[in-house]
Amino acid sequence: MKFILLISLISMVYFAWLTVSRAGLPYNEEGRYFDETDTTVYHAQAVEIYFALMVLFSIVFIISIVIFLKQNRYLR
């Protein structure tokens, strides 16, 4: 159970960071941003997917905490 807590917490923080960092990029009218240093094209639609994954891992994290606390008799 602790493994699931750790993985879901790390994933939640990672996708939250991706969402915030990619949402602030200056996308063009086609929803693309070209990073000249890495020669990478970022798409604005990916921000929505990152946000959805962050919400998913947040739900998994909260459910895992509740199960962990019930197993250790912190919640009745």
Distance bins in CASP14 RR format, pairs under 12 A and 6 or more apart:
PFRMAT RR
TARGET T0000
AUTHOR 0000-0000-0000
RMODE 2
METHOD distances of the structure
MODEL  1
1 7 0 0 0 0 0 1 0 0 0 0 0
1 8 0 0 0 0 0 1 0 0 0 0 0
1 60 0 0 0 0 0 1 0 0 0 0 0
1 61 0 0 0 0 0 1 0 0 0 0 0
1 63 0 0 0 0 0 1 0 0 0 0 0
1 64 1 0 0 1 0 0 0 0 0 0 0
1 65 0 0 0 0 1 0 0 0 0 0 0
1 66 0 0 0 0 0 1 0 0 0 0 0
1 67 1 0 0 1 0 0 0 0 0 0 0
1 68 1 0 1 0 0 0 0 0 0 0 0
1 69 0 0 0 0 0 1 0 0 0 0 0
1 70 0 0 0 0 0 1 0 0 0 0 0
1 71 1 0 0 1 0 0 0 0 0 0 0
1 72 0 0 0 0 1 0 0 0 0 0 0
2 8 0 0 0 0 0 1 0 0 0 0 0
2 9 0 0 0 0 0 1 0 0 0 0 0
2 64 0 0 0 0 1 0 0 0 0 0 0
2 65 0 0 0 0 0 1 0 0 0 0 0
2 67 0 0 0 0 0 1 0 0 0 0 0
2 68 1 0 0 1 0 0 0 0 0 0 0
2 71 0 0 0 0 0 1 0 0 0 0 0
2 72 0 0 0 0 0 1 0 0 0 0 0
3 9 0 0 0 0 0 1 0 0 0 0 0
3 10 0 0 0 0 0 1 0 0 0 0 0
3 64 0 0 0 0 1 0 0 0 0 0 0
3 68 0 0 0 0 0 1 0 0 0 0 0
4 10 0 0 0 0 0 1 0 0 0 0 0
4 11 0 0 0 0 0 1 0 0 0 0 0
4 12 0 0 0 0 0 1 0 0 0 0 0
4 57 0 0 0 0 0 1 0 0 0 0 0
4 60 1 0 0 1 0 0 0 0 0 0 0
4 61 0 0 0 0 1 0 0 0 0 0 0
4 62 0 0 0 0 0 1 0 0 0 0 0
4 63 0 0 0 0 1 0 0 0 0 0 0
4 64 1 0 1 0 0 0 0 0 0 0 0
4 65 0 0 0 0 1 0 0 0 0 0 0
4 67 0 0 0 0 1 0 0 0 0 0 0
4 68 0 0 0 0 1 0 0 0 0 0 0
5 11 0 0 0 0 0 1 0 0 0 0 0
5 12 0 0 0 0 0 1 0 0 0 0 0
5 57 0 0 0 0 0 1 0 0 0 0 0
5 60 0 0 0 0 1 0 0 0 0 0 0
5 61 1 0 0 1 0 0 0 0 0 0 0
5 62 0 0 0 0 0 1 0 0 0 0 0
5 63 0 0 0 0 0 1 0 0 0 0 0
5 64 1 0 1 0 0 0 0 0 0 0 0
5 65 1 0 0 1 0 0 0 0 0 0 0
5 66 0 0 0 0 0 1 0 0 0 0 0
5 67 0 0 0 0 1 0 0 0 0 0 0
5 68 1 0 0 1 0 0 0 0 0 0 0
5 69 0 0 0 0 0 1 0 0 0 0 0
5 71 0 0 0 0 0 1 0 0 0 0 0
6 12 0 0 0 0 0 1 0 0 0 0 0
6 13 0 0 0 0 0 1 0 0 0 0 0
6 57 0 0 0 0 0 1 0 0 0 0 0
6 60 0 0 0 0 0 1 0 0 0 0 0
6 61 0 0 0 0 1 0 0 0 0 0 0
6 64 0 0 0 0 1 0 0 0 0 0 0
6 65 0 0 0 0 0 1 0 0 0 0 0
6 68 0 0 0 0 0 1 0 0 0 0 0
7 13 0 0 0 0 0 1 0 0 0 0 0
7 14 0 0 0 0 0 1 0 0 0 0 0
7 57 0 0 0 0 1 0 0 0 0 0 0
7 60 0 0 0 0 1 0 0 0 0 0 0
7 61 0 0 0 0 1 0 0 0 0 0 0
7 64 0 0 0 0 1 0 0 0 0 0 0
8 14 0 0 0 0 0 1 0 0 0 0 0
8 15 0 0 0 0 0 1 0 0 0 0 0
8 53 0 0 0 0 0 1 0 0 0 0 0
8 54 0 0 0 0 0 1 0 0 0 0 0
8 55 0 0 0 0 0 1 0 0 0 0 0
8 56 0 0 0 0 1 0 0 0 0 0 0
8 57 1 0 1 0 0 0 0 0 0 0 0
8 58 0 0 0 0 1 0 0 0 0 0 0
8 59 0 0 0 0 1 0 0 0 0 0 0
8 60 1 0 1 0 0 0 0 0 0 0 0
8 61 1 0 1 0 0 0 0 0 0 0 0
8 62 0 0 0 0 1 0 0 0 0 0 0
8 63 0 0 0 0 1 0 0 0 0 0 0
8 64 1 0 1 0 0 0 0 0 0 0 0
8 65 0 0 0 0 1 0 0 0 0 0 0
8 67 0 0 0 0 0 1 0 0 0 0 0
8 68 0 0 0 0 0 1 0 0 0 0 0
9 15 0 0 0 0 0 1 0 0 0 0 0
9 16 0 0 0 0 0 1 0 0 0 0 0
9 54 0 0 0 0 0 1 0 0 0 0 0
9 57 0 0 0 0 1 0 0 0 0 0 0
9 58 0 0 0 0 1 0 0 0 0 0 0
9 60 0 0 0 0 1 0 0 0 0 0 0
9 61 1 0 1 0 0 0 0 0 0 0 0
9 62 0 0 0 0 0 1 0 0 0 0 0
9 64 0 0 0 0 1 0 0 0 0 0 0
9 65 0 0 0 0 1 0 0 0 0 0 0
9 68 0 0 0 0 0 1 0 0 0 0 0
10 16 0 0 0 0 0 1 0 0 0 0 0
10 17 0 0 0 0 0 1 0 0 0 0 0
10 54 0 0 0 0 0 1 0 0 0 0 0
10 57 0 0 0 0 1 0 0 0 0 0 0
10 60 0 0 0 0 0 1 0 0 0 0 0
10 61 0 0 0 0 1 0 0 0 0 0 0
11 17 0 0 0 0 0 1 0 0 0 0 0
11 18 0 0 0 0 0 1 0 0 0 0 0
11 50 0 0 0 0 0 1 0 0 0 0 0
11 53 1 0 0 1 0 0 0 0 0 0 0
11 54 0 0 0 0 1 0 0 0 0 0 0
11 55 0 0 0 0 0 1 0 0 0 0 0
11 56 0 0 0 0 1 0 0 0 0 0 0
11 57 1 0 1 0 0 0 0 0 0 0 0
11 58 0 0 0 0 1 0 0 0 0 0 0
11 59 0 0 0 0 0 1 0 0 0 0 0
11 60 0 0 0 0 1 0 0 0 0 0 0
11 61 0 0 0 0 1 0 0 0 0 0 0
11 64 0 0 0 0 0 1 0 0 0 0 0
12 18 0 0 0 0 0 1 0 0 0 0 0
12 19 0 0 0 0 0 1 0 0 0 0 0
12 50 0 0 0 0 0 1 0 0 0 0 0
12 51 0 0 0 0 0 1 0 0 0 0 0
12 53 0 0 0 0 1 0 0 0 0 0 0
12 54 1 0 1 0 0 0 0 0 0 0 0
12 55 0 0 0 0 1 0 0 0 0 0 0
12 56 0 0 0 0 1 0 0 0 0 0 0
12 57 1 0 1 0 0 0 0 0 0 0 0
12 58 1 0 1 0 0 0 0 0 0 0 0
12 59 0 0 0 0 1 0 0 0 0 0 0
12 60 0 0 0 0 1 0 0 0 0 0 0
12 61 1 0 1 0 0 0 0 0 0 0 0
12 62 0 0 0 0 1 0 0 0 0 0 0
12 64 0 0 0 0 0 1 0 0 0 0 0
12 65 0 0 0 0 0 1 0 0 0 0 0
13 19 0 0 0 0 0 1 0 0 0 0 0
13 20 0 0 0 0 0 1 0 0 0 0 0
13 53 0 0 0 0 0 1 0 0 0 0 0
13 54 0 0 0 0 1 0 0 0 0 0 0
13 57 0 0 0 0 1 0 0 0 0 0 0
13 58 0 0 0 0 1 0 0 0 0 0 0
13 61 0 0 0 0 1 0 0 0 0 0 0
14 20 0 0 0 0 0 1 0 0 0 0 0
14 21 0 0 0 0 0 1 0 0 0 0 0
14 50 0 0 0 0 1 0 0 0 0 0 0
14 53 0 0 0 0 1 0 0 0 0 0 0
14 54 0 0 0 0 1 0 0 0 0 0 0
14 57 0 0 0 0 1 0 0 0 0 0 0
14 58 0 0 0 0 0 1 0 0 0 0 0
15 21 0 0 0 0 0 1 0 0 0 0 0
15 22 0 0 0 0 0 1 0 0 0 0 0
15 23 0 0 0 0 0 1 0 0 0 0 0
15 46 0 0 0 0 0 1 0 0 0 0 0
15 47 0 0 0 0 0 1 0 0 0 0 0
15 48 0 0 0 0 0 1 0 0 0 0 0
15 49 0 0 0 0 1 0 0 0 0 0 0
15 50 1 0 1 0 0 0 0 0 0 0 0
15 51 1 0 0 1 0 0 0 0 0 0 0
15 52 0 0 0 0 1 0 0 0 0 0 0
15 53 1 0 1 0 0 0 0 0 0 0 0
15 54 1 1 0 0 0 0 0 0 0 0 0
15 55 0 0 0 0 1 0 0 0 0 0 0
15 56 0 0 0 0 1 0 0 0 0 0 0
15 57 1 0 0 1 0 0 0 0 0 0 0
15 58 0 0 0 0 1 0 0 0 0 0 0
15 60 0 0 0 0 0 1 0 0 0 0 0
15 61 0 0 0 0 0 1 0 0 0 0 0
16 22 0 0 0 0 0 1 0 0 0 0 0
16 23 0 0 0 0 0 1 0 0 0 0 0
16 47 0 0 0 0 0 1 0 0 0 0 0
16 50 0 0 0 0 1 0 0 0 0 0 0
16 51 0 0 0 0 1 0 0 0 0 0 0
16 52 0 0 0 0 0 1 0 0 0 0 0
16 53 0 0 0 0 1 0 0 0 0 0 0
16 54 1 0 1 0 0 0 0 0 0 0 0
16 55 0 0 0 0 1 0 0 0 0 0 0
16 56 0 0 0 0 0 1 0 0 0 0 0
16 57 0 0 0 0 1 0 0 0 0 0 0
16 58 0 0 0 0 1 0 0 0 0 0 0
16 61 0 0 0 0 0 1 0 0 0 0 0
17 23 0 0 0 0 0 1 0 0 0 0 0
17 50 0 0 0 0 1 0 0 0 0 0 0
17 51 0 0 0 0 0 1 0 0 0 0 0
17 53 0 0 0 0 0 1 0 0 0 0 0
17 54 0 0 0 0 1 0 0 0 0 0 0
18 24 0 0 0 0 0 1 0 0 0 0 0
18 25 0 0 0 0 0 1 0 0 0 0 0
18 42 0 0 0 0 0 1 0 0 0 0 0
18 46 0 0 0 0 1 0 0 0 0 0 0
18 47 0 0 0 0 1 0 0 0 0 0 0
18 48 0 0 0 0 0 1 0 0 0 0 0
18 49 0 0 0 0 1 0 0 0 0 0 0
18 50 1 0 1 0 0 0 0 0 0 0 0
18 51 0 0 0 0 1 0 0 0 0 0 0
18 52 0 0 0 0 0 1 0 0 0 0 0
18 53 0 0 0 0 1 0 0 0 0 0 0
18 54 0 0 0 0 1 0 0 0 0 0 0
18 57 0 0 0 0 0 1 0 0 0 0 0
19 25 0 0 0 0 0 1 0 0 0 0 0
19 44 0 0 0 0 0 1 0 0 0 0 0
19 46 0 0 0 0 1 0 0 0 0 0 0
19 47 1 0 1 0 0 0 0 0 0 0 0
19 48 0 0 0 0 1 0 0 0 0 0 0
19 49 0 0 0 0 1 0 0 0 0 0 0
19 50 1 0 1 0 0 0 0 0 0 0 0
19 51 1 0 1 0 0 0 0 0 0 0 0
19 52 0 0 0 0 1 0 0 0 0 0 0
19 53 0 0 0 0 1 0 0 0 0 0 0
19 54 1 0 1 0 0 0 0 0 0 0 0
19 55 0 0 0 0 1 0 0 0 0 0 0
19 57 0 0 0 0 0 1 0 0 0 0 0
19 58 0 0 0 0 0 1 0 0 0 0 0
20 47 0 0 0 0 1 0 0 0 0 0 0
20 50 0 0 0 0 1 0 0 0 0 0 0
20 51 0 0 0 0 1 0 0 0 0 0 0
20 54 0 0 0 0 1 0 0 0 0 0 0
21 33 0 0 0 0 0 1 0 0 0 0 0
21 35 0 0 0 0 0 1 0 0 0 0 0
21 42 0 0 0 0 1 0 0 0 0 0 0
21 46 0 0 0 0 0 1 0 0 0 0 0
21 47 0 0 0 0 1 0 0 0 0 0 0
21 50 0 0 0 0 1 0 0 0 0 0 0
22 31 0 0 0 0 0 1 0 0 0 0 0
22 32 0 0 0 0 0 1 0 0 0 0 0
22 33 0 0 0 0 1 0 0 0 0 0 0
22 35 0 0 0 0 0 1 0 0 0 0 0
22 40 0 0 0 0 0 1 0 0 0 0 0
22 42 1 0 0 1 0 0 0 0 0 0 0
22 43 0 0 0 0 1 0 0 0 0 0 0
22 44 0 0 0 0 1 0 0 0 0 0 0
22 45 0 0 0 0 0 1 0 0 0 0 0
22 46 1 0 0 1 0 0 0 0 0 0 0
22 47 1 0 1 0 0 0 0 0 0 0 0
22 48 0 0 0 0 0 1 0 0 0 0 0
22 49 0 0 0 0 0 1 0 0 0 0 0
22 50 1 0 0 1 0 0 0 0 0 0 0
22 51 0 0 0 0 1 0 0 0 0 0 0
22 54 0 0 0 0 0 1 0 0 0 0 0
23 33 0 0 0 0 0 1 0 0 0 0 0
23 42 0 0 0 0 0 1 0 0 0 0 0
23 44 0 0 0 0 1 0 0 0 0 0 0
23 45 0 0 0 0 0 1 0 0 0 0 0
23 46 0 0 0 0 1 0 0 0 0 0 0
23 47 1 0 1 0 0 0 0 0 0 0 0
23 48 0 0 0 0 1 0 0 0 0 0 0
23 50 0 0 0 0 1 0 0 0 0 0 0
23 51 0 0 0 0 1 0 0 0 0 0 0
23 54 0 0 0 0 0 1 0 0 0 0 0
24 33 0 0 0 0 1 0 0 0 0 0 0
24 42 0 0 0 0 0 1 0 0 0 0 0
24 44 0 0 0 0 1 0 0 0 0 0 0
24 47 0 0 0 0 1 0 0 0 0 0 0
25 31 0 0 0 0 1 0 0 0 0 0 0
25 32 0 0 0 0 1 0 0 0 0 0 0
25 33 1 0 1 0 0 0 0 0 0 0 0
25 34 0 0 0 0 1 0 0 0 0 0 0
25 35 0 0 0 0 1 0 0 0 0 0 0
25 40 0 0 0 0 0 1 0 0 0 0 0
25 41 0 0 0 0 0 1 0 0 0 0 0
25 42 1 0 1 0 0 0 0 0 0 0 0
25 43 0 0 0 0 0 1 0 0 0 0 0
25 44 0 0 0 0 1 0 0 0 0 0 0
25 46 0 0 0 0 0 1 0 0 0 0 0
25 47 0 0 0 0 1 0 0 0 0 0 0
26 32 0 0 0 0 0 1 0 0 0 0 0
26 33 1 0 0 1 0 0 0 0 0 0 0
26 34 0 0 0 0 0 1 0 0 0 0 0
26 35 0 0 0 0 0 1 0 0 0 0 0
26 42 0 0 0 0 0 1 0 0 0 0 0
26 44 0 0 0 0 0 1 0 0 0 0 0
27 33 1 0 1 0 0 0 0 0 0 0 0
27 34 0 0 0 0 1 0 0 0 0 0 0
27 35 0 0 0 0 0 1 0 0 0 0 0
27 41 0 0 0 0 0 1 0 0 0 0 0
27 42 1 0 0 1 0 0 0 0 0 0 0
27 43 0 0 0 0 1 0 0 0 0 0 0
27 44 1 0 1 0 0 0 0 0 0 0 0
27 45 0 0 0 0 1 0 0 0 0 0 0
27 46 0 0 0 0 0 1 0 0 0 0 0
27 47 0 0 0 0 1 0 0 0 0 0 0
28 34 0 0 0 0 1 0 0 0 0 0 0
28 41 0 0 0 0 0 1 0 0 0 0 0
28 42 0 0 0 0 0 1 0 0 0 0 0
28 43 0 0 0 0 0 1 0 0 0 0 0
28 44 0 0 0 0 1 0 0 0 0 0 0
29 44 0 0 0 0 0 1 0 0 0 0 0
30 41 0 0 0 0 0 1 0 0 0 0 0
30 42 0 0 0 0 0 1 0 0 0 0 0
30 43 0 0 0 0 1 0 0 0 0 0 0
30 44 0 0 0 0 1 0 0 0 0 0 0
30 45 0 0 0 0 0 1 0 0 0 0 0
31 41 0 0 0 0 1 0 0 0 0 0 0
31 42 0 0 0 0 1 0 0 0 0 0 0
31 43 1 0 0 1 0 0 0 0 0 0 0
31 44 1 0 1 0 0 0 0 0 0 0 0
31 45 1 0 0 1 0 0 0 0 0 0 0
31 46 0 0 0 0 0 1 0 0 0 0 0
31 47 0 0 0 0 0 1 0 0 0 0 0
31 48 0 0 0 0 0 1 0 0 0 0 0
32 40 0 0 0 0 0 1 0 0 0 0 0
32 41 1 0 1 0 0 0 0 0 0 0 0
32 42 1 0 0 1 0 0 0 0 0 0 0
32 43 1 0 1 0 0 0 0 0 0 0 0
32 44 1 0 0 1 0 0 0 0 0 0 0
32 45 0 0 0 0 1 0 0 0 0 0 0
32 46 0 0 0 0 0 1 0 0 0 0 0
33 40 0 0 0 0 1 0 0 0 0 0 0
33 41 1 0 0 1 0 0 0 0 0 0 0
33 42 1 0 1 0 0 0 0 0 0 0 0
33 43 1 0 0 1 0 0 0 0 0 0 0
33 44 1 0 0 1 0 0 0 0 0 0 0
33 45 0 0 0 0 0 1 0 0 0 0 0
33 46 0 0 0 0 0 1 0 0 0 0 0
33 47 0 0 0 0 0 1 0 0 0 0 0
34 40 1 0 0 1 0 0 0 0 0 0 0
34 41 1 0 1 0 0 0 0 0 0 0 0
34 42 1 0 0 1 0 0 0 0 0 0 0
34 43 0 0 0 0 0 1 0 0 0 0 0
35 41 1 0 0 1 0 0 0 0 0 0 0
35 42 1 0 0 1 0 0 0 0 0 0 0
35 43 0 0 0 0 0 1 0 0 0 0 0
40 46 0 0 0 0 0 1 0 0 0 0 0
42 50 0 0 0 0 0 1 0 0 0 0 0
43 49 0 0 0 0 1 0 0 0 0 0 0
43 50 0 0 0 0 0 1 0 0 0 0 0
44 50 0 0 0 0 0 1 0 0 0 0 0
44 51 0 0 0 0 0 1 0 0 0 0 0
45 51 0 0 0 0 0 1 0 0 0 0 0
45 52 0 0 0 0 0 1 0 0 0 0 0
46 52 0 0 0 0 0 1 0 0 0 0 0
46 53 0 0 0 0 0 1 0 0 0 0 0
47 53 0 0 0 0 0 1 0 0 0 0 0
47 54 0 0 0 0 0 1 0 0 0 0 0
48 54 0 0 0 0 0 1 0 0 0 0 0
48 55 0 0 0 0 0 1 0 0 0 0 0
49 55 0 0 0 0 0 1 0 0 0 0 0
49 56 0 0 0 0 0 1 0 0 0 0 0
50 56 0 0 0 0 0 1 0 0 0 0 0
50 57 0 0 0 0 0 1 0 0 0 0 0
51 57 0 0 0 0 0 1 0 0 0 0 0
51 58 0 0 0 0 0 1 0 0 0 0 0
52 58 0 0 0 0 0 1 0 0 0 0 0
52 59 0 0 0 0 0 1 0 0 0 0 0
53 59 0 0 0 0 0 1 0 0 0 0 0
53 60 0 0 0 0 0 1 0 0 0 0 0
54 60 0 0 0 0 0 1 0 0 0 0 0
54 61 0 0 0 0 0 1 0 0 0 0 0
55 61 0 0 0 0 0 1 0 0 0 0 0
55 62 0 0 0 0 0 1 0 0 0 0 0
56 62 0 0 0 0 0 1 0 0 0 0 0
56 63 0 0 0 0 0 1 0 0 0 0 0
57 63 0 0 0 0 0 1 0 0 0 0 0
57 64 0 0 0 0 0 1 0 0 0 0 0
58 64 0 0 0 0 0 1 0 0 0 0 0
58 65 0 0 0 0 0 1 0 0 0 0 0
59 65 0 0 0 0 0 1 0 0 0 0 0
59 66 0 0 0 0 0 1 0 0 0 0 0
60 66 0 0 0 0 0 1 0 0 0 0 0
60 67 0 0 0 0 0 1 0 0 0 0 0
61 67 0 0 0 0 0 1 0 0 0 0 0
61 68 0 0 0 0 0 1 0 0 0 0 0
62 68 0 0 0 0 0 1 0 0 0 0 0
62 69 0 0 0 0 0 1 0 0 0 0 0
63 69 0 0 0 0 0 1 0 0 0 0 0
63 70 0 0 0 0 0 1 0 0 0 0 0
64 70 0 0 0 0 0 1 0 0 0 0 0
64 71 0 0 0 0 0 1 0 0 0 0 0
65 71 0 0 0 0 0 1 0 0 0 0 0
65 72 0 0 0 0 0 1 0 0 0 0 0
65 74 0 0 0 0 1 0 0 0 0 0 0
65 75 0 0 0 0 1 0 0 0 0 0 0
66 72 0 0 0 0 0 1 0 0 0 0 0
66 74 0 0 0 0 1 0 0 0 0 0 0
66 75 1 0 0 1 0 0 0 0 0 0 0
67 74 0 0 0 0 0 1 0 0 0 0 0
67 75 0 0 0 0 1 0 0 0 0 0 0
68 74 0 0 0 0 1 0 0 0 0 0 0
68 75 0 0 0 0 1 0 0 0 0 0 0
69 75 1 0 1 0 0 0 0 0 0 0 0
69 76 0 0 0 0 1 0 0 0 0 0 0
70 76 0 0 0 0 1 0 0 0 0 0 0
END
